[in-house]
């Protein structure tokens, strides 16, 4: 009973780690959009001849009409890091307090159906599930260091990794990650600086939901630069590049669309495959998505339709271990630690 209460509180804490926007500043988007003017001109003429001695020509011309429709886009987006861009934010100062029941009720009340703007975004796709289990789950879990946003922070929130292995907190994005520090090493250091000091055997990095305003190509470019910094900080670590997870059918975060998630994940997969053999793509998306390949399985979704319940992290760790086994990770880690 005590464990169940703690799990509910942890789920509520994660959901308070809201993804309040996206990492790109207002300079990277147009302030307004205008529809071009359309012109339509028609001219009709009628000619009739009344008699052989007299003819009357009547010409009717319709004047040009112009209709100009201008739509201004005034949606104001709040970036996940705009309020923190100029200062370094410590992880300890941003820890969410356990919510009271009224907060959970409010979150459920405001949940909304995701906005899908194109047919492609809701098109079902076949999901490839990873089956089986691994005897090495504990081996990997004890060495796992997690870096990223509030979804990544769930591994620590639910107790699957200790505090000194956690480099994840709400609002982190591939654009803003340099602004956050963590006390995992006894010093307040950034993600890359912490990795350089820790030099862990196994790293999982996962971020992207707070980058939803930038293009997939720019996201991929920035993520590549970030991974290069991680690799330089710890040359022998195995790095898992975690895929973004989808939102549920009802969610408080409709801006994180399936189209964005799929596009970003395609960038991550290609990026991981282009680097050395110790950089591995971890398909977290397929672990928690429904069979239709669009929305998060409600059995895994927290009440805000974006964050994950504890059971989701149990399944993620299972699939993570199987994925690592398929790349010979245990042997590589053992050789590194014994060498």
C-alpha distance (Angstrom), angle and dihedral (degrees) to the residues before:
residue distance angle dihedral
X1 . . .
X2 3.81 . .
X3 3.79 91.5 .
X4 3.81 90.7 50.7
X5 3.80 92.0 51.6
X6 3.81 90.3 49.5
X7 3.82 90.5 49.6
X8 3.81 92.1 52.1
X9 3.81 91.0 48.5
X10 3.81 91.0 48.4
X11 3.81 91.2 50.1
X12 3.77 90.7 50.7
X13 3.82 90.8 48.6
X14 3.78 91.8 53.3
X15 3.78 92.4 49.6
X16 3.78 90.6 54.6
X17 3.80 86.1 59.8
X18 3.75 87.5 87.2
X19 3.73 124.0 -168.0
X20 3.78 92.7 -133.5
X21 3.72 96.8 -179.7
X22 3.72 144.1 -42.2
X23 3.75 134.0 -60.5
X24 3.79 101.8 -116.0
X25 3.80 118.4 96.4
X26 3.77 123.7 -127.2
X27 3.82 90.8 -97.8
X28 3.80 89.8 72.2
X29 3.79 95.6 61.4
X30 3.81 133.8 55.7
X31 3.78 116.4 -102.2
X32 3.78 91.5 -140.3
X33 3.70 144.4 6.1
X34 3.77 126.4 -144.8
X35 3.69 131.3 -162.1
X36 3.80 114.1 -133.1
X37 3.75 121.2 -111.6
X38 3.75 118.7 -96.8
X39 3.70 123.4 -148.5
X40 3.71 127.3 -161.7
X41 3.75 124.5 -179.5
X42 3.74 126.8 179.9
X43 3.72 128.2 179.3
X44 3.76 125.7 -172.4
X45 3.73 128.9 -177.9
X46 3.74 131.6 -167.2
X47 3.71 121.1 -163.2
X48 3.75 122.0 -173.9
X49 3.74 129.5 173.5
X50 3.82 113.2 -150.2
X51 3.80 100.7 -177.0
X52 3.77 140.3 1.1
X53 3.81 90.8 -109.5
X54 3.82 100.5 44.9
X55 3.82 131.6 34.9
X56 3.72 128.9 -173.5
X57 3.73 122.0 -158.4
X58 3.73 118.2 -160.1
X59 3.70 119.8 -171.0
X60 3.73 122.8 -172.1
X61 3.71 118.2 -167.3
X62 3.69 124.9 -174.7
X63 3.77 114.5 -142.2
X64 3.71 122.8 -121.8
X65 3.73 114.6 -90.7
X66 3.69 124.9 -160.3
X67 3.70 127.0 -161.4
X68 3.69 118.3 -172.2
X69 3.70 120.2 -172.6
X70 3.68 118.3 -171.5
X71 3.70 122.2 -172.3
X72 3.72 119.3 -170.4
X73 3.67 119.7 -155.5
X74 3.78 108.7 -142.1
X75 3.70 100.3 167.6
X76 3.75 108.3 139.4
X77 3.75 114.3 -150.7
X78 3.74 122.2 -158.7
X79 3.77 110.4 -144.4
X80 3.75 118.3 -135.8
X81 3.72 88.4 -125.4
X82 3.83 107.4 27.2
X83 3.74 93.3 99.9
X84 3.79 89.8 48.0
X85 3.82 103.0 35.0
X86 3.77 95.8 104.6
X87 3.76 99.2 44.7
X88 3.76 134.8 51.0
X89 3.78 110.0 -113.9
X90 3.76 120.6 -147.9
X91 3.78 118.9 -137.5
X92 3.76 94.0 -132.2
X93 3.79 93.8 58.4
X94 3.81 92.0 56.6
X95 3.78 101.4 51.0
X96 3.80 109.1 130.3
X97 3.81 119.1 -127.4
X98 3.81 119.3 -125.0
X99 3.81 106.4 -86.3
X100 3.79 124.9 -119.5
X101 3.82 117.8 -122.7
X102 3.81 92.2 -101.3
X103 3.79 90.0 62.6
X104 3.76 91.3 55.1
X105 3.79 91.0 49.0
X106 3.80 90.2 51.9
X107 3.80 92.1 50.9
X108 3.79 91.4 51.7
X109 3.78 91.8 47.8
X110 3.80 94.6 51.7
X111 3.80 95.9 45.5
X112 3.80 110.3 123.7
X113 3.77 137.1 -170.0
X114 3.83 111.9 -96.2
X115 3.77 115.5 -99.7
X116 3.80 109.3 -117.9
X117 3.78 112.2 -169.5
X118 3.79 101.9 -178.4
X119 3.76 137.8 33.7
X120 3.80 90.0 -119.4
X121 3.76 90.7 62.0
X122 3.78 94.0 62.0
X123 3.78 98.4 35.9
X124 3.78 110.1 126.4
X125 3.78 117.5 -122.9
X126 3.76 131.8 -167.2
X127 3.77 112.3 -96.4
X128 3.80 119.4 -141.6
X129 3.79 108.3 -148.0
X130 3.79 123.2 -157.1
X131 3.78 108.6 -129.9
X132 3.75 133.0 -164.9
X133 3.75 131.1 37.6
X134 3.78 138.6 -104.5
X135 3.81 131.6 -127.9
X136 3.80 87.2 -144.7
X137 3.81 101.3 68.2
X138 3.82 93.1 110.4
X139 3.81 91.1 44.5
X140 3.80 91.6 57.4
X141 3.79 96.2 36.4
X142 3.81 93.4 55.8
X143 3.81 90.4 55.3
X144 3.81 98.9 38.9
X145 3.82 119.1 120.8
X146 3.82 114.1 -172.9
X147 3.82 124.7 -153.9
X148 3.78 126.1 -178.9
X149 3.80 146.0 55.7
X150 3.81 135.6 -26.5
X151 3.81 94.1 -67.8
X152 3.80 89.3 54.1
X153 3.82 89.1 46.4
X154 3.80 89.0 64.8
X155 3.80 91.0 81.5
X156 3.79 88.1 65.5
X157 3.82 96.8 35.1
X158 3.81 91.0 58.3
X159 3.79 93.1 43.7
X160 3.81 99.8 -108.7
X161 3.81 92.3 125.2
X162 3.84 129.1 24.6
X163 3.79 124.4 -110.1
X164 3.78 92.5 -103.2
X165 3.83 89.3 59.6
X166 3.79 94.3 51.2
X167 3.82 121.3 99.1
X168 3.80 95.9 156.8
X169 3.79 133.5 101.6
X170 3.81 140.5 149.7
X171 3.82 122.1 -65.5
X172 3.81 96.0 20.3
X173 3.79 112.7 144.6
X174 3.77 136.2 171.5
X175 3.80 86.4 -102.7
X176 3.81 98.6 46.9
X177 3.82 105.0 32.1
X178 3.81 92.2 106.9
X179 3.82 89.3 65.3
X180 3.82 94.7 65.7
X181 3.78 128.8 80.1
X182 3.80 132.2 -167.7
X183 3.78 134.5 -162.7
X184 3.79 96.0 -140.6
X185 3.81 92.8 123.4
X186 3.79 100.5 38.6
X187 3.79 89.9 -93.5
X188 3.79 130.1 79.9
X189 3.78 102.0 -110.3
X190 3.78 137.6 155.3
X191 3.81 123.1 -105.5
X192 3.81 96.1 -93.6
X193 3.80 93.5 40.4
X194 3.82 90.6 50.1
X195 3.81 90.9 50.3
X196 3.80 89.9 49.6
X197 3.79 90.6 55.6
X198 3.82 96.6 40.0
X199 3.82 98.5 40.1
X200 3.82 91.4 -167.4
X201 3.78 123.2 -163.6
X202 3.81 93.2 -129.0
X203 3.83 130.2 31.4
X204 3.79 129.0 -178.0
X205 3.79 114.4 -166.1
X206 3.79 121.4 -173.8
X207 3.81 128.7 167.3
X208 3.79 137.5 129.0
X209 3.81 112.2 105.7
X210 3.82 88.8 93.2
X211 3.81 90.5 53.5
X212 3.79 96.8 63.9
X213 3.82 96.5 124.6
X214 3.78 97.0 58.4
X215 3.78 122.8 79.6
X216 3.81 121.3 -98.4
X217 3.81 90.7 -114.2
X218 3.81 92.7 52.7
X219 3.79 89.8 45.7
X220 3.79 89.7 52.8
X221 3.79 92.2 47.7
X222 3.79 93.3 51.3
X223 3.79 92.4 44.2
X224 3.80 90.1 52.3
X225 3.80 90.6 53.7
X226 3.81 89.6 48.4
X227 3.82 92.7 50.4
X228 3.79 91.2 48.6
X229 3.79 88.6 55.5
X230 3.81 90.7 49.6
X231 3.78 91.5 49.4
X232 3.80 92.3 49.0
X233 3.81 90.0 49.1
X234 3.82 93.2 52.0
X235 3.82 112.2 14.5
X236 3.81 97.1 -177.4
X237 3.80 101.0 43.7
X238 3.79 121.5 113.4
X239 3.80 106.4 -124.0
X240 3.80 120.6 -156.3
X241 3.80 112.1 -158.6
X242 3.79 103.2 -150.8
X243 3.79 119.9 -145.6
X244 3.79 120.4 -129.9
X245 3.80 115.0 -101.3
X246 3.83 122.0 -131.2
X247 3.79 126.4 -114.1
X248 3.79 123.1 -111.5
X249 3.81 122.9 -103.9
X250 3.80 88.9 -98.4
X251 3.77 111.7 41.8
X252 3.78 143.6 153.8
X253 3.82 88.6 -137.0
X254 3.83 106.7 61.2
X255 3.82 91.1 154.3
X256 3.81 89.4 71.8
X257 3.80 92.3 78.2
X258 3.78 127.3 -175.5
X259 3.80 88.4 -114.5
X260 3.81 91.7 58.9
X261 3.80 92.3 44.8
X262 3.81 93.2 50.7
X263 3.81 93.2 45.5
X264 3.80 93.5 49.2
X265 3.80 92.4 45.9
X266 3.81 90.7 52.4
X267 3.80 87.8 55.6
X268 3.80 91.9 48.9
X269 3.79 93.8 48.9
X270 3.81 93.4 49.6
X271 3.79 90.5 45.1
X272 3.81 94.5 51.9
X273 3.79 91.7 47.4
X274 3.81 91.3 51.5
X275 3.80 94.3 57.1
X276 3.80 132.9 67.6
X277 3.81 122.8 -55.9
X278 3.80 92.4 -98.6
X279 3.80 91.6 65.3
X280 3.80 107.3 84.6
X281 3.80 130.9 -176.5
X282 3.82 110.8 -128.6
X283 3.81 111.2 -157.1
X284 3.79 99.5 -147.5
X285 3.82 88.9 155.9
X286 3.81 93.4 69.2
X287 3.80 91.3 48.1
X288 3.81 96.2 62.4
X289 3.82 105.1 23.4
X290 3.80 122.5 104.2
X291 3.80 119.8 -109.4
X292 3.82 89.3 -96.5
X293 3.80 88.7 65.7
X294 3.82 93.3 -130.8
X295 3.81 113.0 83.4
X296 3.78 134.4 35.9
X297 3.78 115.5 -96.7
X298 3.83 105.8 -100.5
X299 3.81 88.5 -135.5
X300 3.81 88.0 66.6
X301 3.82 100.9 35.4
X302 3.80 122.3 100.7
X303 3.80 117.5 -136.4
X304 3.81 93.7 -87.4
X305 3.82 91.6 59.3
X306 3.80 92.8 -124.1
X307 3.80 111.7 65.6
X308 3.79 123.6 61.9
X309 3.77 135.5 -108.8
X310 3.80 120.6 -126.1
X311 3.81 93.2 -101.1
X312 3.81 88.8 60.9
X313 3.80 91.2 60.9
X314 3.80 90.9 50.0
X315 3.79 88.7 55.7
X316 3.80 92.2 44.1
X317 3.81 90.9 54.3
X318 3.80 90.8 50.4
X319 3.80 93.2 52.1
X320 3.79 91.1 41.3
X321 3.80 91.1 57.2
X322 3.81 92.8 48.0
X323 3.81 90.0 48.8
X324 3.80 92.2 49.6
X325 3.81 91.7 48.1
X326 3.80 89.6 54.2
X327 3.83 88.7 58.7
X328 3.80 95.3 46.5
X329 3.79 90.6 -112.2
X330 3.80 97.6 153.8
X331 3.79 92.3 55.7
X332 3.81 91.7 47.1
X333 3.80 92.4 48.6
X334 3.80 92.7 46.4
X335 3.79 92.0 49.5
X336 3.80 90.4 49.1
X337 3.79 94.0 49.3
X338 3.80 93.4 45.4
X339 3.76 94.4 44.3
